[in-house]
Structure formats: C-alpha cells, structure tokens
C-alpha cells in the first residue's frame, strides 16, 4: 500500500534534477543565502526551508499558491498604519556608533513527529550587536544544561550601519524592496519576509521602522488581529500560504504602545517555532565579566552546567 510519505518521497526531485532545471546563477544565490543564514544561527531556519521547498515543488510540478483569499485588508491597513504612527513618534531604542544593541530572547521549536524527529528544542539567546554587525552570542538550552559562546563576524547582509542607510520614507523604501528582494513564493511574500525580519531585528531607527510598517500595510496577503501578551495590547501580523498542499503560517506580534516586536511564530507541517523577546536595550559596552567568559570558552563549543566535556552525539 502506498502511503502519503511514499508519494512525497517519490515526488521529491533529486539534486541533479534541481541542478538541471535551474540556472546556475539561481542555484548559486540559493546556496549563498543558505550558507549565510546557517552561519548566523539566529534561529531555526523555517524561512530558508520554505524557499527551498518552493523551488523543489515547482520543479516537481506541485502548484504553490502565494496567499490565502479572505484577509481583511482594511483592518490590516488600519492596524499597521497606527503602529507606524507610534514608531514615528518613538525615541528608540536606536543603536549608534560606539554602542551595542543588547537583546534577550526565549525560543521553543516543536518538531512534527510525522514529518520530523518529534523533538522539542528550547533555546534562550543573549546577544550584543555592534554597529558594524559583529555579534557576541550566548545560546543556552535549559532543558539540556548547556551554553554556547559565539562571536559572529560582520556580514554584508544586514547590520545596524546598513539599517541606518535605508530610506525612512515609505514610498522610497517600497521602491528599494521592489529592486532588491527575491525568493519566497511571490514578490509580496518576499517583501513581507524582508520587512518582518527587519522589524524583529530591532535594528531599524524609529522613522525607518515607521516607513517599514507603512509598506507592510499595503502588502497583499497580510492579515492582523488583536492579541494580549502579558497584559500588553498587541497586534499579530501574519501571512498565510500553501506549502506542499498544506497550510503554513508565519506571524510576528507587535506591541501597540511601542511598535516593537514582542514575539514571532512560525508553523508548517514540519512543526512550530515560537520566539519571545524579553529585553531590548542599547548599552555602551559589553560587561567585562561577559567578555571574560567569551575569552574562556572557544567559539561554538558547548559548555555543560555539570562541567563534562560534550560527546560527539551531543555536538
């Protein structure tokens, strides 16, 4: 008897098939994008996986539908325009040369037992972002009792310095995005992904954040709804699409009072991912004791609470 998994396995194209159907420059761009995001280790790579899945599905002849009909465009436009006004009148936080953006997040990824390994992975992150994009990162997994210390080098993709150079006018920012974004299942989805990545990064200056939210207000397929998070009134901003004939969703939750991101949520047949931002502040320096910890621990080596050396299976 042929199962759904058998059918999916049969329909999945080989790497050779992908190579033969896609131009070399497209494949090169995909590989560079995957390598960059893997190096950043910012979070589980849901968005990268969706882009690659869309490429594979197109080659295999599976129809990809960019968005779902039925979202209330007027309500979404009103919500995001209101948030843009809040952002425009905000006083930060705004990173400047000589300062660091200090951020703490808590994330949980729940992998599907049908399409994945069924594991639940918790990751807390504390990081300091320098003006040029160098990031000092401490990742911890409370359930496993380990910590990782990493210094991520500056990149040419998105840094505080580059964020400060973006247009702070909505029409100019939309024109910039139209020229530069690619990937995803549609141009509108690509713009949604770019803007929500920017918003969640907390790197945008207030006026640029306002412009980004104005642009998002006019993106096809965007939906909003009122939510409350720890007593704070907020707006959940989402974009829905089909993924291998099944529903996938991606959303961020933005505080109505500050126009800053509180959390983000991704779901697809592979599982769910939730990340909550617990602290965002601009500081003058990384604490001396933290820098000593980085000196004491070689990059990317896990340090266990009980002091044992990690085995090959634990790496």
Rosetta silent file (secondary structure, phi, psi, omega in degrees, C-alpha in Angstrom):
SEQUENCE: XXXXXXXXXXXXXXXXXXXXXXXXXXXXXXXXXXXXXXXXXXXXXXXXXXXXXXXXXXXXXXXXXXXXXXXXXXXXXXXXXXXXXXXXXXXXXXXXXXXXXXXXXXXXXXXXXXXXXXXXXXXXXXXXXXXXXXXXXXXXXXXXXXXXXXXXXXXXXXXXXXXXXXXXXXXXXXXXXXXXXXXXXXXXXXXXXXXXXXXXXXXXXXXXXXXXXXXXXXXXXXXXXXXXXXXXXXXXXXXXXXXXXXXXXXXXXXXXXXXXXXXXXXXXXXXXXXXXXXXXXXXXXXXXXXXXXXXXXXXXXXXXXXXXXXXXXXX
SCORE:     score description
SCORE:     0.000 S_00000001
   1 L     0.000  130.404 -179.353    0.000    0.000    0.000 S_00000001
   2 L   -84.556  124.498  179.825    1.391    3.384   -0.990 S_00000001
   3 L   -95.101  169.397  176.897    1.381    5.908    1.849 S_00000001
   4 H   -59.323  -40.437  179.771    1.414    9.682    1.706 S_00000001
   5 H   -64.256  -37.836  176.422    5.052    9.668    2.775 S_00000001
   6 H   -61.187  -43.596 -179.159    5.899    7.260   -0.056 S_00000001
   7 H   -64.502  -41.108  178.242    4.202    9.586   -2.533 S_00000001
   8 H   -64.711  -40.162  179.878    6.059   12.603   -1.182 S_00000001
   9 H   -64.496  -40.760  179.590    9.361   10.743   -1.348 S_00000001
  10 H   -66.727  -38.486 -176.795    8.703    9.701   -4.944 S_00000001
  11 H   -75.969  -20.323 -175.833    7.700   13.225   -5.969 S_00000001
  12 L   -68.388  126.931 -179.028   10.707   14.868   -4.356 S_00000001
  13 L   -73.461  152.113  174.924   13.242   15.854   -7.018 S_00000001
  14 L   -78.796  166.804  177.080   16.872   14.823   -6.749 S_00000001
  15 H   -62.227  -35.859  178.441   19.647   17.385   -6.503 S_00000001
  16 H   -62.780  -38.417  178.818   20.597   16.516  -10.076 S_00000001
  17 H   -66.131  -41.188  177.120   17.052   17.302  -11.215 S_00000001
  18 H   -61.795  -44.222 -179.273   17.143   20.647   -9.442 S_00000001
  19 H   -61.337  -35.878 -176.358   20.509   21.463  -10.995 S_00000001
  20 H   -77.830  -21.649 -176.970   19.247   20.641  -14.477 S_00000001
  21 H   -97.972  -18.254 -176.650   16.088   22.775  -14.179 S_00000001
  22 L  -111.119  139.373  176.743   17.510   25.875  -12.506 S_00000001
  23 L   -59.736  150.688 -176.667   20.034   28.320  -13.970 S_00000001
  24 H   -59.622  -37.684 -177.939   23.462   28.217  -12.361 S_00000001
  25 H   -68.206  -32.701  177.279   23.193   31.786  -11.065 S_00000001
  26 H   -67.374  -45.140  178.106   19.898   30.991   -9.296 S_00000001
  27 H   -61.062  -41.378  179.705   21.411   27.930   -7.620 S_00000001
  28 H   -61.737  -41.495  179.737   24.440   29.956   -6.568 S_00000001
  29 H   -64.753  -40.312  178.529   22.220   32.615   -4.966 S_00000001
  30 H   -62.397  -45.552 -178.015   20.253   29.948   -3.085 S_00000001
  31 H   -64.093  -40.625  178.377   23.446   28.290   -1.811 S_00000001
  32 H   -63.584  -42.300 -179.160   24.913   31.614   -0.689 S_00000001
  33 H   -64.394  -42.775  179.041   21.674   32.508    1.111 S_00000001
  34 H   -63.234  -44.246 -178.804   21.541   29.130    2.868 S_00000001
  35 H   -63.753  -40.236 -179.390   25.186   29.370    3.928 S_00000001
  36 H   -64.113  -46.738 -177.186   24.726   32.899    5.266 S_00000001
  37 H   -69.201  -35.168  177.479   21.687   32.066    7.353 S_00000001
  38 H   -64.353  -39.526 -179.655   23.266   28.872    8.688 S_00000001
  39 H   -66.353  -34.515 -179.231   26.326   30.851    9.787 S_00000001
  40 H   -68.208  -33.661 -177.253   24.181   33.401   11.586 S_00000001
  41 L    49.670   36.362 -177.320   22.405   30.732   13.662 S_00000001
  42 L   -68.170  -31.402 -178.018   19.860   33.368   14.520 S_00000001
  43 L  -176.572  170.154  174.371   17.068   30.794   14.866 S_00000001
  44 L   -55.387  142.273 -165.183   15.769   27.583   13.269 S_00000001
  45 L   -90.987   61.789  178.983   15.710   28.145    9.535 S_00000001
  46 H   -61.198  -46.415 -173.585   11.995   27.931    8.729 S_00000001
  47 H   -67.893  -40.426  177.632   12.082   30.652    6.099 S_00000001
  48 H   -61.185  -41.799 -178.510   15.077   29.244    4.293 S_00000001
  49 H   -62.840  -38.889 -178.728   13.417   25.828    4.217 S_00000001
  50 H   -66.058  -38.683  178.409   10.230   27.269    2.711 S_00000001
  51 H   -62.778  -46.049 -179.800   12.124   28.970   -0.100 S_00000001
  52 H   -67.167  -37.116  178.003   13.929   25.742   -0.987 S_00000001
  53 H   -63.671  -37.686  179.036   10.705   23.729   -0.675 S_00000001
  54 H   -64.796  -39.880  177.284    9.009   26.100   -3.096 S_00000001
  55 H   -62.842  -46.681 -179.454   11.810   25.596   -5.618 S_00000001
  56 H   -63.050  -41.841 -178.475   11.589   21.823   -5.280 S_00000001
  57 H   -65.715  -36.789  178.935    7.794   21.820   -5.548 S_00000001
  58 H   -64.345  -43.718  178.534    7.879   23.939   -8.688 S_00000001
  59 H   -62.928  -37.179 -177.641   10.299   21.546  -10.363 S_00000001
  60 H   -79.750   -5.499  178.373    8.138   18.596   -9.326 S_00000001
  61 L    88.080   16.366  178.648    5.033   20.228  -10.782 S_00000001
  62 L   -88.669  130.876 -177.507    3.324   20.961   -7.465 S_00000001
  63 L   -74.657  133.205  175.760    1.302   24.176   -7.529 S_00000001
  64 L  -110.890  123.722 -179.581    2.313   26.819   -4.999 S_00000001
  65 L  -101.724  121.483 -171.844   -0.359   29.379   -4.084 S_00000001
  66 L   -62.398  -36.611 -176.817    1.172   32.627   -2.767 S_00000001
  67 L  -153.290  175.348 -179.383   -1.527   33.623   -0.279 S_00000001
  68 L  -106.323  138.898  179.081   -4.969   32.902    1.004 S_00000001
  69 L   -77.124  144.853  172.119   -8.042   34.857   -0.029 S_00000001
  70 L   119.374   -5.339  178.703  -10.175   36.415    2.663 S_00000001
  71 L   -71.116  149.021 -178.557   -7.919   38.587    4.801 S_00000001
  72 L   -86.645   95.591 -175.492   -9.427   41.916    5.871 S_00000001
  73 H   -63.316  -38.294 -176.839   -7.171   44.362    4.057 S_00000001
  74 H   -65.821  -41.652  179.132   -8.836   47.454    5.541 S_00000001
  75 H   -66.341  -43.012  179.062   -8.374   46.271    9.136 S_00000001
  76 H   -62.529  -42.986  179.727   -4.766   45.261    8.492 S_00000001
  77 H   -61.823  -42.670 -179.536   -4.045   48.596    6.833 S_00000001
  78 H   -65.438  -44.143 -179.670   -5.543   50.499    9.779 S_00000001
  79 H   -61.708  -47.458 -175.478   -3.633   48.460   12.383 S_00000001
  80 H   -72.716  -32.774  175.411   -0.272   48.798   10.654 S_00000001
  81 H   -65.822  -39.692  177.201   -0.755   52.479    9.891 S_00000001
  82 H   -63.884  -41.732  177.680   -1.489   53.099   13.576 S_00000001
  83 H   -64.154  -37.803  178.354    1.663   51.191   14.546 S_00000001
  84 H   -61.402  -39.363  178.969    3.667   53.244   12.040 S_00000001
  85 H   -65.387  -39.061  177.033    2.493   56.450   13.731 S_00000001
  86 H   -62.940  -45.920 -179.042    3.585   55.078   17.118 S_00000001
  87 H   -61.505  -41.450 -177.478    7.003   54.154   15.711 S_00000001
  88 H   -62.543  -29.074 -178.862    7.480   57.578   14.107 S_00000001
  89 L   -99.030    9.414 -178.780    6.973   59.263   17.489 S_00000001
  90 L   -84.287  156.643  178.499    9.152   56.788   19.389 S_00000001
  91 L  -108.864   21.199  175.546   12.535   57.676   20.866 S_00000001
  92 L   136.470 -164.685    4.360   14.201   54.311   20.347 S_00000001
  93 L   -73.483  144.184  179.362   15.989   52.160   21.111 S_00000001
  94 L  -131.296  116.755  179.767   18.360   53.299   18.360 S_00000001
  95 L   -75.810  142.160  179.021   21.876   51.912   18.119 S_00000001
  96 L  -132.011  165.411  177.846   24.641   54.359   17.149 S_00000001
  97 L   -54.395  134.427 -179.631   28.397   54.006   16.509 S_00000001
  98 L    91.118   -1.479  177.479   30.164   53.060   19.734 S_00000001
  99 L  -120.229  173.465 -179.927   27.115   51.381   21.295 S_00000001
 100 E  -130.439  144.255  171.589   25.676   47.865   21.308 S_00000001
 101 E   -92.077  117.183 -177.866   22.141   46.537   20.925 S_00000001
 102 E  -102.059  120.654 -174.637   21.568   44.115   23.809 S_00000001
 103 E  -132.647  139.381  172.194   18.757   41.606   23.186 S_00000001
 104 E  -122.642  136.028  177.728   17.424   38.582   25.073 S_00000001
 105 E  -136.577  157.206  174.806   15.051   36.021   23.540 S_00000001
 106 E  -130.042  126.221 -174.720   13.477   32.704   24.526 S_00000001
 107 E  -129.177  149.041  174.034   12.502   30.217   21.808 S_00000001
 108 E  -134.212  125.730  175.015   10.820   26.816   21.593 S_00000001
 109 E  -113.694  125.162  179.116   10.808   24.670   18.454 S_00000001
 110 E  -113.712  108.750 -178.289    8.477   21.665   18.354 S_00000001
 111 E   -81.684  141.821  178.545    9.261   19.294   15.503 S_00000001
 112 L   -64.858  139.876  175.348    6.490   17.198   13.973 S_00000001
 113 L   -78.981  -17.114  178.813    6.589   13.509   14.821 S_00000001
 114 L   -87.395  -46.880 -176.744    5.195   12.741   11.346 S_00000001
 115 L  -104.269   -0.775 -179.660    7.451   14.939    9.189 S_00000001
 116 L  -141.619 -157.538 -176.344   10.318   15.387   11.651 S_00000001
 117 L   -93.869    0.089  176.657   12.012   13.838   14.654 S_00000001
 118 L    74.551    6.984 -176.771    9.336   14.877   17.170 S_00000001
 119 L   -79.938  153.905  170.967   11.818   16.704   19.391 S_00000001
 120 E  -113.733  122.253 -174.318   11.126   19.849   21.408 S_00000001
 121 E  -119.094  120.930  177.410   14.091   22.225   21.479 S_00000001
 122 E  -104.856  134.039 -179.858   14.304   25.212   23.821 S_00000001
 123 E  -139.800  119.355  172.088   16.901   27.905   23.162 S_00000001
 124 E   -99.841  139.013 -178.310   17.484   31.099   25.113 S_00000001
 125 E  -129.764  136.099  169.217   19.721   33.697   23.487 S_00000001
 126 E  -123.636  129.733 -176.576   21.513   36.761   24.807 S_00000001
 127 E  -144.054  154.561  175.870   23.383   38.856   22.281 S_00000001
 128 E  -124.387  120.952 -177.114   25.201   42.134   21.806 S_00000001
 129 E  -105.882  123.952  178.447   25.190   43.625   18.289 S_00000001
 130 E   -87.990  161.096 -176.735   27.903   46.112   17.345 S_00000001
 131 L   -51.431  -39.930 -176.843   27.402   48.940   14.817 S_00000001
 132 L   -84.506   -0.508  175.400   29.331   47.080   12.098 S_00000001
 133 L   102.621   -5.000  174.119   27.321   43.881   12.594 S_00000001
 134 L   -66.795  135.589 -175.148   29.659   41.786   14.746 S_00000001
 135 E  -126.183  126.428  171.598   27.505   39.847   17.234 S_00000001
 136 E   -93.945  122.613 -171.609   28.503   38.325   20.569 S_00000001
 137 E  -125.082  133.203  168.323   26.076   35.450   21.231 S_00000001
 138 E  -120.379  112.419  175.088   25.378   33.251   24.235 S_00000001
 139 E  -101.991  135.817  176.111   22.920   30.439   23.469 S_00000001
 140 E  -130.007  147.860  173.449   21.638   28.254   26.303 S_00000001
 141 E  -121.929   95.929 -175.891   19.381   25.216   26.369 S_00000001
 142 L   -55.423  -37.683 -176.829   17.932   24.963   29.884 S_00000001
 143 L   -67.667  -23.845 -178.897   16.465   21.501   29.295 S_00000001
 144 L  -108.477  -10.826  176.507   19.889   20.093   28.384 S_00000001
 145 L    72.948   38.008  177.875   22.026   22.243   30.674 S_00000001
 146 E  -131.591  163.569  175.751   24.450   23.699   28.148 S_00000001
 147 E  -136.268  149.068  175.169   25.637   27.049   26.829 S_00000001
 148 E  -126.047  136.087  177.533   27.414   28.065   23.620 S_00000001
 149 E  -111.971  123.952 -178.558   29.555   31.170   23.178 S_00000001
 150 E  -137.402  142.842  169.305   29.942   32.515   19.639 S_00000001
 151 E  -114.499  109.904 -177.259   31.263   35.679   18.046 S_00000001
 152 E   -89.285  127.100 -176.606   29.597   36.037   14.646 S_00000001
 153 L   -68.495  160.782  177.329   31.603   38.121   12.172 S_00000001
 154 L   -64.110  151.705 -177.344   30.172   41.151   10.439 S_00000001
 155 L  -131.792  170.344 -179.385   28.328   40.430    7.214 S_00000001
 156 L   -95.445    8.263 -173.799   27.212   42.310    4.133 S_00000001
 157 L   -88.056  -65.344 -176.370   23.548   41.386    4.604 S_00000001
 158 L  -151.565  117.726 -179.218   22.036   43.438    7.416 S_00000001
 159 L  -133.826  165.889  174.720   23.819   45.425   10.127 S_00000001
 160 H   -56.195  -38.384  179.684   22.935   48.458   12.266 S_00000001
 161 H   -62.820  -43.636  178.877   25.058   50.555    9.921 S_00000001
 162 H   -70.605  -35.575  178.257   23.147   49.331    6.867 S_00000001
 163 H   -61.185  -36.567 -179.619   19.807   49.704    8.650 S_00000001
 164 H   -69.613  -18.325 -178.973   20.613   53.375    9.253 S_00000001
 165 H   -90.837   -8.382 -179.448   21.144   53.838    5.499 S_00000001
 166 L   -68.258  151.535  176.809   17.697   52.538    4.493 S_00000001
 167 L   -61.221  140.430  176.152   15.109   55.052    3.241 S_00000001
 168 L  -105.615   21.285  174.048   12.859   56.388    6.016 S_00000001
 169 L  -115.041  132.329 -172.293   10.117   57.274    3.531 S_00000001
 170 H   -59.602  -45.140 -177.800    7.537   54.560    2.787 S_00000001
 171 H   -66.443  -38.689  178.287    7.401   55.029   -0.992 S_00000001
 172 H   -69.945  -36.578  179.246   11.189   55.089   -1.301 S_00000001
 173 H   -68.209  -40.205  176.932   11.525   52.054    0.959 S_00000001
 174 H   -62.455  -42.186  178.657    8.962   50.111   -1.102 S_00000001
 175 H   -62.430  -39.355  177.176   10.868   51.015   -4.286 S_00000001
 176 H   -62.165  -45.328  179.140   14.086   49.806   -2.654 S_00000001
 177 H   -64.142  -41.615  179.378   12.448   46.499   -1.708 S_00000001
 178 H   -59.366  -31.932 -179.680   10.982   46.043   -5.184 S_00000001
 179 H   -80.962  -27.136 -166.038   14.509   46.311   -6.595 S_00000001
 180 H  -114.431  -25.546 -175.346   16.272   44.106   -4.093 S_00000001
 181 L   -80.022  152.192  176.773   14.094   41.343   -2.602 S_00000001
 182 L  -155.695  177.856 -178.641   13.872   37.877   -4.126 S_00000001
 183 L    84.259 -168.594 -177.398   12.989   34.317   -3.152 S_00000001
 184 L    63.118 -173.459 -175.060    9.798   33.095   -1.458 S_00000001
 185 L   -93.005  -12.068  177.628    6.700   32.031   -3.388 S_00000001
 186 L  -158.066  163.428  179.555    5.696   35.523   -4.552 S_00000001
 187 H   -64.836  -39.521 -179.995    7.087   39.040   -4.600 S_00000001
 188 H   -64.341  -40.001  178.014    4.611   40.165   -1.930 S_00000001
 189 H   -65.413  -39.543  178.601    5.635   37.323    0.366 S_00000001
 190 H   -60.475  -39.092  177.725    9.302   38.187   -0.164 S_00000001
 191 H   -67.605  -41.724  176.818    8.572   41.766    0.917 S_00000001
 192 H   -57.495  -46.838 -178.798    6.649   40.504    3.975 S_00000001
 193 H   -62.759  -45.161 -179.197    9.610   38.310    4.982 S_00000001
 194 H   -61.117  -47.260 -176.860   12.128   41.123    4.483 S_00000001
 195 H   -67.387  -44.143 -178.917   10.131   43.656    6.493 S_00000001
 196 H   -67.021  -32.739  173.398    9.271   41.313    9.356 S_00000001
 197 H   -63.067  -43.751  178.412   12.928   40.269    9.581 S_00000001
 198 H   -61.824  -48.608 -176.874   13.881   43.938    9.807 S_00000001
 199 H   -60.692  -44.080 -178.067   11.198   44.714   12.375 S_00000001
 200 H   -69.378  -25.677 -178.472   12.128   41.741   14.527 S_00000001
 201 H   -66.883  -22.437 -175.986   15.841   42.594   14.395 S_00000001
 202 L    63.798   17.975 -179.473   15.216   45.822   16.374 S_00000001
 203 L   -90.702  -16.128 -174.958   17.934   47.464   14.247 S_00000001
 204 L   -74.142  132.723  170.714   15.695   49.953   12.433 S_00000001
 205 L   -61.673  156.603 -174.850   15.770   53.589   13.595 S_00000001
 206 H   -51.336  -46.533 -177.530   12.297   54.829   14.638 S_00000001
 207 H   -69.496  -33.479  176.805   11.474   56.685   11.402 S_00000001
 208 H   -71.155  -37.512  174.719   12.675   53.778    9.258 S_00000001
 209 H   -60.414  -42.373  178.489   10.609   51.385   11.364 S_00000001
 210 H   -61.126  -43.235  179.064    7.592   53.615   10.739 S_00000001
 211 H   -63.721  -40.604  179.838    8.239   53.531    6.988 S_00000001
 212 H   -62.882  -41.151  179.150    8.601   49.736    7.062 S_00000001
 213 H   -68.933  -33.418  174.790    5.256   49.335    8.837 S_00000001
 214 H   -64.110  -42.728  177.760    3.616   51.662    6.306 S_00000001
 215 H   -62.455  -44.002 -178.867    4.933   49.496    3.478 S_00000001
 216 H   -60.774  -31.264 -179.609    3.712   46.366    5.256 S_00000001
 217 H   -61.383  -24.199 -176.967    0.223   47.887    5.475 S_00000001
 218 L  -107.565   10.614  179.530   -0.077   47.676    1.687 S_00000001
 219 L   -81.383  126.979  178.078    1.376   44.179    1.146 S_00000001
 220 L   -62.800  136.889  176.229   -1.143   41.747   -0.366 S_00000001
 221 L    93.701   -4.874  179.643   -1.913   38.754    1.859 S_00000001
 222 E   -83.116  138.447  179.522   -1.089   40.402    5.184 S_00000001
 223 E  -130.677  153.892  177.411   -3.629   39.966    7.980 S_00000001
 224 E  -135.270  156.267  171.782   -3.821   41.348   11.529 S_00000001
 225 E  -152.895  153.395  179.709   -5.720   40.597   14.714 S_00000001
 226 E   -76.187  135.433  175.586   -5.810   41.985   18.245 S_00000001
 227 E  -140.019  163.479  175.056   -3.989   39.966   20.911 S_00000001
 228 E  -124.106  127.936 -178.796   -2.895   40.492   24.501 S_00000001
 229 E  -124.641  114.519 -178.851    0.566   39.422   25.665 S_00000001
 230 L    49.395   43.304  177.593    1.367   39.625   29.396 S_00000001
 231 L    80.584    1.953 -178.878   -1.253   42.352   29.771 S_00000001
 232 E  -101.374  130.552  175.175    0.049   44.367   26.819 S_00000001
 233 E   -70.439  131.943 -174.961   -2.249   45.217   23.905 S_00000001
 234 E  -145.759  170.458  178.488   -0.631   43.998   20.704 S_00000001
 235 E  -122.842  125.462  173.233   -1.232   43.217   17.035 S_00000001
 236 E   -90.403  123.228 -178.424   -0.471   39.847   15.480 S_00000001
 237 E  -110.688  123.322 -173.673    0.670   40.334   11.878 S_00000001
 238 E  -133.571  164.002  175.060    0.582   37.224    9.696 S_00000001
 239 E  -142.530  120.598 -177.527    0.981   35.969    6.150 S_00000001
 240 E  -105.924  147.353  177.780   -0.530   32.627    5.158 S_00000001
 241 E  -155.137  164.903  173.800    0.398   30.451    2.224 S_00000001
 242 E   -84.658  142.518  177.013    0.204   26.878    0.958 S_00000001
 243 E  -136.308  109.830 -175.979    3.272   24.720    1.485 S_00000001
 244 L    51.556   47.232  176.925    3.274   21.343   -0.271 S_00000001
 245 L    69.047    8.120  177.997   -0.534   21.486   -0.407 S_00000001
 246 E  -123.148  159.577 -176.107   -0.758   22.101    3.350 S_00000001
 247 E   -80.154  135.044  171.702   -1.227   25.334    5.290 S_00000001
 248 E  -126.504  148.983  179.359    1.784   27.160    6.700 S_00000001
 249 E  -138.585  155.433 -178.473    1.696   30.403    8.663 S_00000001
 250 E  -146.676  130.109 -176.754    4.183   32.980    9.835 S_00000001
 251 E  -149.135  157.312  169.914    3.486   35.875   12.179 S_00000001
 252 E  -126.971  151.605  178.792    5.000   38.495   14.440 S_00000001
 253 E  -112.939  123.933 -174.347    3.345   40.169   17.420 S_00000001
 254 E  -115.834  131.317  179.542    3.917   43.922   17.771 S_00000001
 255 E   -67.460  127.331  179.690    3.261   45.966   20.915 S_00000001
 256 L   -66.716  -28.376 -175.848    0.666   48.701   20.259 S_00000001
 257 L   -80.082  -33.752 -174.559    2.332   51.058   22.754 S_00000001
 258 L  -114.254  -15.212 -175.001    5.922   50.831   21.462 S_00000001
 259 L    63.474   22.844  177.277    5.563   49.395   17.914 S_00000001
 260 L  -107.628  152.933 -175.717    8.315   46.923   18.823 S_00000001
 261 E   -72.094  133.767  174.610    8.152   43.159   18.353 S_00000001
 262 E   -96.159  -42.873 -176.351    7.121   41.044   21.323 S_00000001
 263 E  -157.404  170.292  173.318    7.224   37.612   19.693 S_00000001
 264 E  -141.342  153.013 -175.670    7.159   35.663   16.454 S_00000001
 265 E  -140.436  133.128  173.541    5.522   32.390   15.461 S_00000001
 266 E  -126.695  143.417  172.689    6.077   30.018   12.519 S_00000001
 267 E  -148.287  143.960  174.827    4.189   26.823   11.727 S_00000001
 268 E  -160.152 -179.879 -178.134    4.178   24.358    8.859 S_00000001
 269 L   -58.380  -20.512  179.833    3.888   20.572    8.500 S_00000001
 270 L   -78.146  -15.531  179.936    7.421   20.247    9.873 S_00000001
 271 E   145.502 -165.076 -179.824    6.498   21.737   13.233 S_00000001
 272 E  -128.334  155.457  179.143    6.111   25.013   15.107 S_00000001
 273 E  -141.340  127.850  179.560    8.520   27.688   16.278 S_00000001
 274 E  -129.510  132.563  179.022    7.840   30.384   18.877 S_00000001
 275 E  -132.947  130.626  178.561   10.239   33.120   19.949 S_00000001
 276 E  -116.995  132.034  176.564    9.635   35.769   22.603 S_00000001
 277 E   -90.913  120.929 -175.551   11.769   38.882   23.023 S_00000001
 278 E  -104.355  -17.340  179.706   12.239   39.617   26.721 S_00000001
 279 E  -154.499  133.476  171.003   14.731   42.504   26.606 S_00000001
 280 E  -138.734  122.057  178.934   15.848   45.131   24.080 S_00000001
 281 E  -154.508  156.120  174.027   18.168   47.946   25.123 S_00000001
 282 E  -101.210  128.577 -178.270   21.106   49.980   23.846 S_00000001
 283 E  -123.847  159.422 -178.025   24.218   49.772   26.043 S_00000001
 284 L   -78.383  -27.858 -176.356   27.595   51.495   25.966 S_00000001
 285 L  -159.675  163.091  172.350   29.645   48.316   26.293 S_00000001
 286 L   -81.786  132.036 -178.343   29.588   44.568   26.822 S_00000001
 287 L   -54.119  143.851 -176.534   30.090   43.827   30.541 S_00000001
 288 H   -60.429  -38.996 -179.255   33.665   42.899   31.432 S_00000001
 289 H   -67.000  -31.934  176.579   32.659   39.602   33.069 S_00000001
 290 H   -67.980  -43.300  178.046   30.808   38.586   29.894 S_00000001
 291 H   -62.341  -35.664  176.610   33.877   39.318   27.762 S_00000001
 292 H   -64.644  -37.976  177.035   35.953   37.194   30.144 S_00000001
 293 H   -63.344  -40.574  177.516   33.521   34.314   29.615 S_00000001
 294 H   -63.526  -39.160  178.093   33.944   34.634   25.849 S_00000001
 295 H   -64.850  -34.654 -176.026   37.721   34.554   26.277 S_00000001
 296 H   -76.661  -22.711 -174.991   37.447   31.457   28.442 S_00000001
 297 L  -118.833  123.537  179.651   35.290   29.470   26.012 S_00000001
 298 L   -65.653  142.537 -178.374   36.318   28.710   22.470 S_00000001
 299 L   -51.734  135.918  170.743   33.702   29.660   19.869 S_00000001
 300 L    71.117   13.226  174.975   30.993   27.111   19.186 S_00000001
 301 L  -101.743  129.384 -178.607   31.989   24.666   21.944 S_00000001
 302 E   -75.993  136.803  177.647   29.192   23.704   24.299 S_00000001
 303 E  -113.410  119.789 -177.026   29.779   24.247   27.976 S_00000001
 304 E   -92.810  145.741 -177.888   27.713   21.999   30.252 S_00000001
 305 L   -58.311  -33.543 -177.973   26.469   23.077   33.652 S_00000001
 306 L   -86.913    0.313  174.997   27.933   19.945   35.251 S_00000001
 307 L    86.750   -2.423 -177.189   31.343   20.561   33.660 S_00000001
 308 L   -75.847  154.509  177.748   31.530   17.427   31.489 S_00000001
 309 L   -78.469  135.985 -179.337   33.061   17.515   28.012 S_00000001
 310 L   -66.037  138.135  175.229   30.484   17.183   25.204 S_00000001
 311 L   -83.567  172.469  179.777   30.429   13.865   23.376 S_00000001
 312 H   -61.037  -36.800 -179.241   30.133   13.541   19.592 S_00000001
 313 H   -69.533  -23.126 -177.382   26.395   12.799   19.953 S_00000001
 314 H   -88.571  -10.951 -178.023   25.896   15.996   21.966 S_00000001
 315 L   -87.068    0.000    0.000   27.509   18.310   19.408 S_00000001
